[in-house]
Amino acid sequence: MPIDRGVNFSSSSRKLAKGRILIAEDDESLGFVIQDGLAQEGYAVVWSKNGEDAWELFEQGAFDLCVLDVMMPRLDGFELAQRIRTRDEFVPILFLTALEMEDDRLRAFEIGGDDYVTKPFSLKELVYRIAVFMRRSGSKRESGEFIQIGGYQLDLRNLKLTHEVGEITLTQMEAKLLHMLCERSNDLVKREDILIRIWGENDYFKGRSLDVFISRLRKYLRHDTTLSIENHHGVGFTLRT
C-alpha cells in the first residue's frame, strides 16, 4: 500500500531530475530544509519521517542515493541501512549523525554505509557530498574497465571482484580504494592521499574508517597468497603483487 503519512514528495520529483534521493529524517525542520535544498539543486527527493516508512518507500521504487538519520523512531538508521543492503548492494548510503562515539561512526561503515555527515552541518556540505557520489555512479555507468589483480579481476562498472573461488560485490568505497591501491601497486600510498581522494577530507574518524576498509580488502584478497596489503604505521599502505 502506498505511504502518504510522514512522507513528502518535492515538486522536482515530477520532472526529469539529476537523481532520486531517499531522505529518512524525523526532525521536521531539518528534513524540510534538506528536502527543499536538494530539490533546488535539481534532485527528486522523497522524505520519510521514520525508518519503517522509509523502508517501505525503498521497496516501492528505485533510488540513486539514501540519506539516513541514525536516531529515528520505529527503525533506526543502522537497521534501515542493513535492510537496504539486503536489497541493493550498490546504492550509496550517507548517514546523518549527532553521535560522538567513534564506535558508532565505524559501525556506519561496517554495515555498508559509504559516508556520514555529523550534525550540525551545512546544507552546502551535504550537497557537495551527494554530488560526489552521483558523479561516481555516473562514471561507473560510462566505464567498462576491468583490472587484473593477481588471480582476481576487478570490474569497476559493476563493482565486482571475481576469483575462481567466487565473486564478491563491493561497495563504491571499497572498489575505489582497491582501484587506487592497484594504480600504485608495490608503491606506498599515503593515508592522507587516500582520504582526500576517496572521502574528500583528511579527517581522524575517516582515517579510522579507512582501517576498516583495508581489513575488508585483505579478507577479500586472501585467496591469492601472492597479494598482500602492507600497513606502514601512520603513513599509508602498499598493495604488494
C-alpha positions, 0 to 999 in steps of 0.5 A: 500500500502506498505511504502518504503519512510522514512522507513528502514528495518535492515538486522536482520529483515530477520532472526529469531530475539529476537523481532520486534521493531517499531522505529518512529524517524525523526532525521536521525542520531539518528534513524540510530544509534538506528536502527543499535544498536538494530539490533546488539543486535539481534532485527528486527527493522523497522524505520519510519521517521514520525508518519503517516508512522509509523502508517501505518507500525503498521497496516501492521504487528505485533510488540513486542515493539514501540519506539516513538519520541514525536516531529515528523512531520505529527503525533506526538508521543502522537497521534501515541501512542493513535492510537496504543492503539486503536489497541493493548492494550498490546504492550509496548510503550517507548517514546523518549523525549527532553521535560522538562515539567513534564506535558508532561512526565505524559501525556506519561503515561496517554495515555498508554505509559509504559516508556520514555527515555529523550534525550540525552541518551545512546544507552546502556540505551535504550537497557537495557530498551527494554530488560526489557520489552521483558523479561516481555512479555516473562514471561507473555507468560510462566505464567498462574497465576491468583490472587484473589483480593477481588471480582476481579481476576487478570490474569497476562498472559493476563493482565486482571482484571475481576469483575462481573461488567466487565473486564478491560485490563491493561497495563504491568505497571499497572498489575505489580504494582497491582501484587506487591501491592497484594504480600504485601497486608495490608503491606506498600510498599515503593515508592522507592521499587516500582520504582526500581522494576517496572521502574528500577530507583528511579527517581522524574518524575517516582515517579510522574508517579507512582501517576498516576498509583495508581489513575488508580488502585483505579478507577479500584478497586472501585467496591469492597468497601472492597479494598482500596489503602492507600497513606502514604505521601512520603513513599509508599502505602498499598493495604488494603483487 
